[in-house]
């Protein structure tokens, strides 16, 4: 029952993110797909495109926030994998369904930031990737942050993640 | 995340792990430094704990795991208390900022339904802690005990999810586990978990046959003056009598009962 309740909370969170989040796009013109997301009772994040069959995007998360690209052909999903680890996964619309990009662009952004700023990914405490917004339809702005050994302040950086044209 | 139920088997596992938890010798200083920072703030943890019906030490170890005991951050996700949370879970707590750490922490714990938990024995405590963090280790990498609980102890050596969300068998957690902190708090006499733990059967019982460790018990008893037991691994009446003579009680399960 507790987990069902968590799912309901999750639905509320996602709904709130889509409806009220600062990154929510303006109402989409009719030429772009209608995308609906929800968290089911098991905690899985599901997406429906233009009223079609729902598909599971992510199964294991304590909470989600979905930020579509302005043209709604990409979904950037913040997922709390653990209470102390939040990731962003990127999905591309392909033939009416969203498919995960491999390698994950958000994971690649972490690797670039770590190399540039001289730390190891395994040394980051409470890492968090969050969607800072979209720059156009093909550039995702990612805010990466975490606690690094020896630093009192939390390390953070905004990374531009260009996505390939469809 | 899908449910993991606290079955009898899982309950026994948590209790066994807790009982056999040993802090790695090179980590005692690190663990004690955290405990030394927790104890002066016990009153603050008790304030939050009373609002959600949890033990104060549960709140304290969560606080360490989620924000390194920083009282300027939301317990939800480490965002600053000067505004509502910006990240998932966003917009918490309800009301107008700035928030006190206590009111924010209570909201965070209620959001995770901690106020509905009724079992706070060792097993219940560890179950809630692991669930608070997430079940990913148990579900996808069961060969690694969750570092959220066991890092810095004999139950964990390596393996964790790193910043980009991928699994690494080589990576090592650099944060003390929550169960390890509880263990140390108990070792230092600050908390007592045993009185709320489910009763366990003693490892050595009266038996009508040879049992594991029976010979060890008899050899041990034979080191006392006046005890000469045959070492056959069978802790029957004579062994039980020797235990009674030395310690004042018979072996558990002795059909003659306790005097």
Interface residues (C-beta under 8 A of the other chain):
Chain A: X2 X3 X5 X6 X9 X13 X16 X17 X21 X42 X43 X59 X60 X61 X62 X63 X64 X65 X78 X80 X81 X82 X83 X84 X85 X86 X87 X89 X104 X106 X107 X110 X111 X114 X121 X122 X123 X124 X125 X126 X127 X128 X129 X130 X144 X146 X147 X149 X154
Chain B: X1 X2 X3 X65 X66 X67 X68 X77 X78 X87 X88 X89 X90 X91 X111 X112 X113 X116 X132 X133 X134 X135 X136 X139 X140 X148 X160 X161 X162 X163 X164 X165 X166 X168 X170 X171 X172 X174 X175
